[in-house]
Amino acid sequence: MNPIGPFSPRDGGLPSSRSASLGGRVQRDVRLQTALALLIGLALVAVPIFIWGRGKRKAREVEQAAASASASEDAGVPTVVFGDAGAQVSVDAGGRLVTFGEPRYLKCQDPGPTKTTPDKCDHLGPIEESVTKAIADRAASCLPALKQNAAINVIIDVSFKRKKLHLTAGKDGTTLPATQRHKVLSCLEKGVATPNWDALTHAHQRYVLQFLATFGVPPAGAASTLQ
């Protein structure tokens, strides 16, 4: 009988259970270190990319905001876009307040016997916006000095067949003296941009519409000259 026992140091071995435990621990430590190194590596790559992307987005947002602000400054008098029927839109036109009434269509027609009632007319949004913008742009220079608010019933005659647009003054609601109406409308009409006739969507060949433009009294010292 061996007094030292089956697992004596003389045999040069360790208990198998202890050896397996040490081996498993070493493997876990190696895997943990490998995973930790991988995470650190990913962080070293991902964090700079995240910071760079965030900075790039911020720079793009700043550029877009600056471009929007610049466009607003360069736009001058805002384009009038009408909302619901009966609405009025007021704009500051060079220190003179101009209020536009909702456009009302008087007729839309085509050659032949077929008639379309005004309430069935499609609206020419680009024409409305172009005319109201021209009036707002040129109000300060086209109108004479006013002692009180003055209104003009602006009638727009649009012919797609002739590719022409003409402004006249209607009587309903107009308070500007008759001796000044034609000259004022002629001056305002010069500021209307030539429509892109081929690109304008329309269902009829001719339209007549009207709206009331009311001009406020400019501040003291502001001068107006007819062009």
Beta strands, then each sheet from edge to edge (+ up, - down):
strand 1: 88-93
strand 2: 96-101
strand 3: 104-109
strand 4: 150-159
strand 5: 164-170
strand 6: 206-215
sheet 1: 1+ 2- 6+ 3-
sheet 2: 1+ 2- 6+ 4- 5+
end
